[in-house]
Amino acid sequence: MRNPMGEADMSAGSNGVATSTTFSAVQPENLDQSDRSVPRNLRQSGPTPVEMLISTRVRKSPFWHLSHAAGCWRATVYNRMYHPRGYVRPQDGGAMAEYEALVNHVTLWDVAVERQIRIKGPDAEAFVNRLITRDATLIRPMTGKYVILCNEDGGIINDPVLLRLSDDEFWFSISDSDLELWLRGVNVGLGMNVMIGEIDVAPLQIQGPKSEALMVEMFGEEISELPYYGMLEAKIADCNVVVSQTGFSGEKGYEIYLREATRDADALWNAVIMAGERHSLVVTAPAHHRRIAAGILSWGQDIDQHVSPFQCNLSYQVPREKSVDYVGRRALEAQRMELDAGRNPFRLIMAGLTFDGQPVVDYAPDFWLILPEDGGTPIGYITSAWFSPELDCNIALGWVPGDKATPGARLSIALPDEYAEAPGMPASGKVVDLPFRPSINPSARERGKAGPTDNAT
């Protein structure tokens, strides 16, 4: 079997080195995507050799120049901002060297792309409660929660961390979709007494097993008492910050939200770098290999507005009891009724997979196709994949038919030639339980993976 979808091609990878890849210019129309108004582009185009144009159309974070000085050599675009995605060059170990720094030491990430949208005013709590599926009244001041916001069809339009600063002030630390416009549009109909807008706040993440020691050195012993999703106001290098014990890695970690970030970015960054020297701090990109292992989803890559929380291990985000209505509730409750009756209303389900082949050690440029065990017509696709040193195999998140989503189900993965055991040869794979590796702080996603809950916290 040469290649189920196309032919082999030699093209320049993101590091300028020629790599062999399997590609097809044909969109696999036989994979049913009729539940999406715009289907995923599943053409296997490979690492097409183009350069990113740095222009004023895309915003630079307050830390952008500092990230570049620290060695950032490639980036993507997230929330219409440049997002560093690589510091260690491939010849020096690449993304896997950054992974080693994360799981063994402590890392610094520029994540200003998590733009902060503030809701402030007398109706702030009531307004937020109409937006998120969880119960906002149960989120205490100076704590946060991972939340989802859905459209009227029950599709996830954003999955931010929601920080509650006070009784009348919330920050949405958003994932990759323009939430501010949605919030303003919703309030045109609700007419609540709130101010809605982005604020000059930019976060850095400090992630890894040595993160607590570094944070204690910078902020004092109070950090050790900070619970998961707890927050505190602090000052460092004359910069006003909000600290939370949160992150996107599955490792122990914190976020430092810098107020007046445009003015004070250099001062905060330099203070962290200086303190980090004694803790083997490494500036890296966000570790998608580790978040995949923890089963943490990435909006726009694993999920988007076409995806229901019931399809992707986020059912715990939809309480059976909530005192007020919220956007998408009617659609979500209809979906739950179908599931409770033993009927699956979804064509594809998010699943964890392991698969053979050469170690996947960098970002995949395509959604790799999932085939039946014996090959043939595609039945799904991988959204995120990487090699796990701890499991000594490739791991992935992907969409598969409901009858193939049971742990142990055997499948095949159409890999590009650079990762295939032989050119054009699909890799053997199987469905497994999530997470692949537990988080240091087990999230509600991990605790609630068994299914819908009646708890609205």
C-alpha positions as CSV (number, residue, x, y, z in Angstrom):
1,M,0.0,0.0,0.0
2,R,1.9,3.1,-1.2
3,N,-0.2,5.9,0.2
4,P,-4.0,6.0,0.7
5,M,-4.3,9.7,-0.1
6,G,-1.5,10.9,-2.4
7,E,2.1,10.8,-3.5
8,A,5.5,11.4,-1.9
9,D,7.2,14.8,-2.2
10,M,10.4,16.3,-1.0
11,S,10.0,19.8,0.5
12,A,11.8,22.1,2.9
13,G,10.7,21.8,6.5
14,S,10.3,24.7,8.9
15,N,14.1,24.6,9.7
16,G,15.0,24.7,6.0
17,V,16.1,21.1,5.9
18,A,14.5,19.0,3.1
19,T,12.1,16.4,4.6
20,S,10.1,13.7,2.9
21,T,6.4,14.0,3.3
22,T,3.3,12.3,2.0
23,F,0.8,14.7,0.6
24,S,-2.4,15.0,-1.4
25,A,-3.9,18.0,-3.0
26,V,-7.3,16.3,-2.9
27,Q,-9.7,17.0,-0.1
28,P,-11.0,13.6,1.2
29,E,-14.6,14.2,0.6
30,N,-15.5,10.6,1.6
31,L,-14.9,11.7,5.3
32,D,-18.3,12.9,6.5
33,Q,-18.0,16.5,7.7
34,S,-21.6,17.5,7.1
35,D,-22.0,18.6,10.7
36,R,-19.6,21.5,10.0
37,S,-20.6,24.5,8.0
38,V,-16.9,24.9,6.9
39,P,-15.2,21.5,6.8
40,R,-11.7,21.0,8.1
41,N,-9.0,21.3,5.4
42,L,-7.8,17.7,5.4
43,R,-5.5,18.0,2.4
44,Q,-2.1,16.6,3.3
45,S,0.1,19.6,2.2
46,G,3.0,18.9,4.4
47,P,5.5,21.5,5.7
48,T,5.2,24.0,2.8
49,P,8.3,26.1,2.7
50,V,7.0,29.7,3.3
51,E,8.1,32.5,5.6
52,M,5.8,34.4,8.0
53,L,5.5,38.0,7.1
54,I,6.0,40.2,10.2
55,S,3.8,43.2,9.6
56,T,1.6,45.7,11.5
57,R,-1.6,43.8,10.7
58,V,-0.7,41.3,13.4
59,R,0.0,42.6,16.9
60,K,3.3,42.1,18.8
61,S,3.0,41.2,22.5
62,P,4.8,43.5,25.0
63,F,7.3,40.7,25.4
64,W,7.8,40.0,21.7
65,H,11.2,41.8,21.4
66,L,12.4,40.0,24.6
67,S,11.3,36.6,23.3
68,H,13.2,37.2,20.1
69,A,16.3,38.3,22.0
70,A,15.9,35.0,24.1
71,G,16.2,33.0,20.9
72,C,12.7,32.7,19.4
73,W,13.3,31.6,15.8
74,R,9.7,30.7,14.8
75,A,6.2,31.8,15.6
76,T,2.6,31.3,14.8
77,V,-0.4,33.6,15.1
78,Y,-2.8,33.3,18.0
79,N,-5.6,35.8,18.8
80,R,-4.1,38.0,16.0
81,M,-0.8,38.2,17.8
82,Y,2.6,36.7,17.1
83,H,3.1,33.7,19.4
84,P,6.6,32.2,19.9
85,R,6.7,28.5,19.1
86,G,10.4,27.6,19.2
87,Y,13.6,28.7,20.9
88,V,15.9,25.6,20.8
89,R,17.1,25.0,17.2
90,P,16.5,21.6,15.7
91,Q,20.2,20.8,15.6
92,D,20.4,21.5,19.4
93,G,17.4,19.2,20.2
94,G,14.5,21.4,19.1
95,A,11.1,21.1,20.8
96,M,12.1,17.9,22.7
97,A,14.9,19.7,24.4
98,E,12.3,22.3,25.5
99,Y,10.2,19.4,26.8
100,E,13.0,18.1,28.9
101,A,13.4,21.6,30.5
102,L,9.7,21.7,31.3
103,V,9.4,18.3,32.9
104,N,12.7,18.4,34.8
105,H,13.4,22.1,35.6
106,V,11.4,25.3,35.1
107,T,10.5,27.3,32.0
108,L,9.3,30.8,31.1
109,W,6.7,31.3,28.4
110,D,5.5,34.4,26.6
111,V,1.8,33.9,26.5
112,A,0.6,37.5,26.1
113,V,-1.6,36.0,23.3
114,E,-4.0,35.0,26.1
115,R,-5.6,38.4,25.8
116,Q,-7.5,39.6,28.9
117,I,-11.1,40.7,28.3
118,R,-12.4,42.4,31.4
119,I,-16.1,42.5,32.5
120,K,-16.6,45.1,35.2
121,G,-19.7,46.7,36.7
122,P,-22.7,46.1,38.9
123,D,-24.1,43.4,36.7
124,A,-20.7,41.6,36.1
125,E,-21.6,38.4,37.9
126,A,-25.0,38.2,36.3
127,F,-23.6,38.8,32.9
128,V,-20.8,36.3,33.2
129,N,-23.4,33.7,34.4
130,R,-25.4,34.2,31.2
131,L,-22.2,33.4,29.1
132,I,-20.5,30.4,30.7
133,T,-22.0,27.0,31.3
134,R,-20.7,26.7,34.8
135,D,-22.2,28.7,37.7
136,A,-20.3,32.0,38.1
137,T,-21.9,32.7,41.5
138,L,-19.8,29.8,42.9
139,I,-16.5,31.4,41.8
140,R,-15.1,33.4,44.8
141,P,-13.1,36.6,44.4
142,M,-9.4,36.0,43.9
143,T,-10.0,32.6,42.4
144,G,-10.4,31.3,38.9
145,K,-11.9,28.5,36.9
146,Y,-11.4,26.9,33.5
147,V,-14.7,27.6,31.7
148,I,-16.4,27.3,28.3
149,L,-18.7,29.6,26.4
150,C,-21.0,28.1,23.8
151,N,-22.9,29.5,20.9
152,E,-26.7,28.9,20.5
153,D,-26.0,25.5,18.9
154,G,-24.0,24.3,21.8
155,G,-20.6,24.7,20.0
156,I,-17.6,25.9,22.0
157,I,-16.6,29.4,21.0
158,N,-13.9,29.8,23.6
159,D,-12.5,27.9,26.6
160,P,-10.7,30.5,28.7
161,V,-9.5,30.7,32.2
162,L,-11.9,33.0,34.0
163,L,-10.3,35.0,36.8
164,R,-12.5,36.7,39.4
165,L,-10.7,39.8,40.8
166,S,-13.5,41.1,42.9
167,D,-17.3,41.0,43.3
168,D,-17.7,43.2,40.2
169,E,-14.7,42.4,38.1
170,F,-13.9,39.3,36.0
171,W,-11.1,38.7,33.4
172,F,-11.5,36.2,30.6
173,S,-8.0,34.9,29.8
174,I,-9.0,33.8,26.3
175,S,-8.1,31.1,23.9
176,D,-7.8,31.6,20.2
177,S,-11.0,33.3,19.2
178,D,-12.1,36.9,19.4
179,L,-14.3,36.7,22.5
180,E,-14.6,40.5,23.0
181,L,-16.8,40.9,19.9
182,W,-19.0,38.1,21.0
183,L,-19.5,39.5,24.5
184,R,-20.3,42.9,23.2
185,G,-22.8,41.4,20.8
186,V,-24.5,39.3,23.5
187,N,-24.9,42.4,25.7
188,V,-26.6,44.3,23.0
189,G,-29.5,42.0,23.6
190,L,-29.2,41.7,27.4
191,G,-28.4,45.4,28.1
192,M,-26.6,44.7,31.4
193,N,-24.7,47.4,33.3
194,V,-21.1,46.3,32.6
195,M,-18.0,47.6,30.9
196,I,-16.6,45.1,28.3
197,G,-13.1,45.5,26.9
198,E,-9.5,44.3,26.6
199,I,-7.1,45.7,29.2
200,D,-3.4,46.3,29.1
201,V,-2.5,43.1,31.0
202,A,-0.2,40.4,29.6
203,P,0.7,37.1,31.2
204,L,3.9,35.1,31.5
205,Q,3.8,31.4,32.4
206,I,6.3,29.8,34.8
207,Q,5.9,26.0,34.4
208,G,7.8,23.0,35.6
209,P,8.7,21.1,38.8
210,K,11.0,23.9,40.0
211,S,8.4,26.6,39.4
212,E,7.3,26.9,43.1
213,A,10.8,27.4,44.3
214,L,11.4,30.2,41.8
215,M,8.0,31.8,42.5
216,V,8.7,31.7,46.3
217,E,12.0,33.5,45.7
218,M,10.3,36.2,43.7
219,F,7.0,36.6,45.8
220,G,7.6,35.0,49.2
221,E,6.3,32.0,51.1
222,E,2.7,33.1,50.4
223,I,3.0,31.4,47.0
224,S,3.3,28.0,48.7
225,E,-0.1,28.5,50.2
226,L,-1.7,29.4,46.9
227,P,-4.2,26.7,45.9
228,Y,-4.8,25.5,42.4
229,Y,-6.7,28.3,40.6
230,G,-6.0,30.5,43.5
231,M,-4.8,34.1,42.9
232,L,-3.0,36.9,44.7
233,E,-2.0,40.6,44.0
234,A,1.7,41.2,44.2
235,K,4.5,43.5,43.2
236,I,7.9,42.7,41.7
237,A,10.5,45.1,40.3
238,D,8.0,47.9,40.8
239,C,5.5,46.1,38.6
240,N,1.9,45.4,39.7
241,V,0.9,41.8,38.9
242,V,-1.7,39.2,39.6
243,V,-0.4,35.7,40.2
244,S,-2.4,32.5,39.7
245,Q,-1.5,28.9,40.1
246,T,-2.6,27.9,36.6
247,G,-1.0,26.9,33.3
248,F,-1.2,25.0,30.0
249,S,1.2,22.2,30.7
250,G,0.0,19.6,33.2
251,E,3.1,20.3,35.3
252,K,3.2,22.5,38.4
253,G,3.0,26.1,37.3
254,Y,1.9,29.7,37.6
255,E,0.9,32.6,35.6
256,I,2.0,36.2,36.2
257,Y,-0.5,38.7,34.8
258,L,1.4,42.0,34.3
259,R,-0.7,45.2,34.7
260,E,0.3,48.1,32.5
261,A,2.1,45.6,30.4
262,T,3.0,47.9,27.5
263,R,5.1,50.0,30.0
264,D,6.5,47.4,32.3
265,A,7.2,44.3,30.1
266,D,11.0,44.7,30.2
267,A,11.1,45.2,34.0
268,L,9.1,42.0,34.7
269,W,10.8,39.9,32.2
270,N,14.3,40.8,33.4
271,A,13.3,40.3,37.0
272,V,12.1,36.7,36.2
273,I,15.2,35.9,34.1
274,M,17.5,37.2,36.9
275,A,15.8,35.2,39.6
276,G,15.6,32.1,37.3
277,E,19.3,31.8,36.9
278,R,19.6,30.0,40.2
279,H,16.8,27.5,39.2
280,S,18.0,26.5,35.7
281,L,15.2,28.6,34.1
282,V,14.9,28.1,30.3
283,V,12.8,30.3,28.0
284,T,10.7,28.0,25.8
285,A,7.5,27.8,23.8
286,P,4.3,26.5,25.3
287,A,4.8,22.7,25.6
288,H,2.1,21.2,23.4
289,H,3.7,17.8,23.8
290,R,3.0,17.9,27.6
291,R,-0.5,19.3,27.3
292,I,-1.4,16.5,24.8
293,A,-0.2,14.0,27.4
294,A,-2.4,15.7,30.0
295,G,-5.4,15.6,27.6
296,I,-5.6,19.4,27.6
297,L,-7.4,20.7,24.5
298,S,-6.3,23.5,22.2
299,W,-9.1,25.7,20.8
300,G,-8.9,26.0,17.0
301,Q,-6.8,22.8,16.8
302,D,-8.7,20.1,18.8
303,I,-12.0,21.9,19.3
304,D,-13.9,24.9,17.8
305,Q,-17.4,26.3,17.5
306,H,-18.6,23.2,15.7
307,V,-17.7,21.0,18.7
308,S,-20.0,20.2,21.6
309,P,-18.6,19.7,25.1
310,F,-20.2,16.3,25.1
311,Q,-18.0,15.2,22.2
312,C,-14.6,16.1,23.7
313,N,-14.5,15.1,27.4
314,L,-15.8,18.4,28.6
315,S,-19.3,17.2,29.7
316,Y,-18.4,18.0,33.3
317,Q,-18.6,21.7,32.2
318,V,-22.4,21.3,31.6
319,P,-24.2,21.0,35.0
320,R,-27.6,19.4,35.1
321,E,-28.8,22.1,37.5
322,K,-28.1,25.8,37.1
323,S,-30.4,28.6,38.3
324,V,-30.2,30.8,35.3
325,D,-30.3,30.4,31.5
326,Y,-27.1,30.8,29.4
327,V,-26.3,30.9,25.7
328,G,-26.4,27.4,24.3
329,R,-28.3,25.8,27.2
330,R,-31.3,24.6,25.2
331,A,-29.1,22.8,22.6
332,L,-26.8,21.3,25.2
333,E,-29.8,19.9,27.2
334,A,-31.2,18.4,24.0
335,Q,-27.9,16.7,23.3
336,R,-27.8,15.4,26.9
337,M,-31.3,13.9,26.6
338,E,-30.1,12.0,23.5
339,L,-27.1,10.7,25.3
340,D,-29.1,9.8,28.4
341,A,-31.4,7.8,26.1
342,G,-28.5,5.8,24.7
343,R,-28.4,7.6,21.4
344,N,-25.2,9.3,20.2
345,P,-26.1,12.5,18.3
346,F,-22.5,13.0,17.1
347,R,-20.7,11.6,14.1
348,L,-17.2,11.8,15.6
349,I,-15.9,11.7,19.2
350,M,-12.6,13.1,20.6
351,A,-10.4,10.2,21.6
352,G,-6.8,9.6,22.8
353,L,-4.6,7.4,20.6
354,T,-1.2,5.8,20.6
355,F,0.5,4.8,17.3
356,D,3.6,3.3,15.9
357,G,6.0,5.0,13.4
358,Q,9.1,7.2,13.9
359,P,8.9,9.6,16.9
360,V,6.9,12.7,16.1
361,V,9.1,15.4,17.5
362,D,7.6,18.6,16.1
363,Y,4.3,20.3,15.2
364,A,2.3,18.5,12.5
365,P,1.5,20.7,9.6
366,D,-1.7,18.7,8.7
367,F,-4.5,16.9,10.4
368,W,-3.3,13.4,9.7
369,L,-6.0,11.0,8.5
370,I,-7.2,8.1,10.6
371,L,-8.1,4.9,8.7
372,P,-9.7,1.5,9.6
373,E,-7.2,-1.0,11.0
374,D,-6.7,-2.6,7.6
375,G,-6.5,0.8,5.8
376,G,-8.9,2.1,3.2
377,T,-11.2,5.1,3.3
378,P,-10.4,7.7,6.0
379,I,-12.8,7.7,9.0
380,G,-11.4,10.5,11.1
381,Y,-8.3,12.6,11.7
382,I,-5.7,13.5,14.3
383,T,-5.7,17.1,15.6
384,S,-2.6,17.0,17.9
385,A,0.3,14.5,18.0
386,W,3.7,14.1,19.6
387,F,6.1,11.6,20.9
388,S,5.9,10.8,24.6
389,P,9.3,9.8,26.1
390,E,7.6,8.5,29.2
391,L,5.4,6.1,27.3
392,D,8.0,5.5,24.5
393,C,5.4,5.9,21.8
394,N,3.6,8.5,19.8
395,I,0.4,9.9,21.4
396,A,-2.4,11.9,19.8
397,L,-5.8,13.5,20.2
398,G,-8.1,12.9,17.3
399,W,-11.7,12.5,16.0
400,V,-13.0,9.0,15.4
401,P,-16.5,7.5,14.9
402,G,-18.4,6.7,18.1
403,D,-18.1,3.0,17.5
404,K,-14.3,3.3,17.3
405,A,-13.9,5.5,20.4
406,T,-13.7,2.6,22.9
407,P,-10.3,2.1,24.5
408,G,-8.6,-0.8,22.7
409,A,-10.1,-0.2,19.3
410,R,-7.5,-0.7,16.6
411,L,-7.0,1.9,13.9
412,S,-4.4,3.0,11.3
413,I,-2.8,6.4,10.9
414,A,-1.7,7.8,7.5
415,L,1.6,9.4,8.4
416,P,3.9,11.5,6.3
417,D,6.9,9.6,5.1
418,E,9.3,11.2,7.5
419,Y,7.4,9.5,10.4
420,A,6.3,6.3,8.6
421,E,8.0,2.9,9.2
422,A,8.2,2.7,5.4
423,P,7.2,5.2,2.7
424,G,3.4,5.3,2.3
425,M,2.8,2.7,5.0
426,P,0.1,3.6,7.6
427,A,1.0,3.2,11.2
428,S,-0.8,0.9,13.6
429,G,-2.7,2.7,16.3
430,K,-5.2,2.2,19.0
431,V,-7.6,4.2,21.2
432,V,-6.6,4.7,24.8
433,D,-7.9,6.4,27.9
434,L,-7.1,10.0,28.6
435,P,-5.0,11.5,30.0
436,F,-1.9,9.8,28.8
437,R,-0.1,11.2,31.9
438,P,-1.9,12.7,34.9
439,S,-1.4,16.4,35.7
440,I,0.5,17.4,38.8
441,N,-2.7,19.3,39.8
442,P,-5.5,17.0,38.5
443,S,-7.9,19.4,36.7
444,A,-11.6,19.2,36.8
445,R,-11.3,17.8,33.2
446,E,-9.4,14.8,34.6
447,R,-11.6,14.4,37.6
448,G,-14.8,14.8,35.5
449,K,-13.8,12.6,32.6
450,A,-16.3,9.9,33.5
451,G,-19.2,11.9,32.2
452,P,-21.8,14.6,32.9
453,T,-22.0,15.9,36.4
454,D,-24.6,17.6,38.5
455,N,-22.0,19.9,40.1
456,A,-22.0,23.4,38.7
457,T,-18.7,24.5,40.4
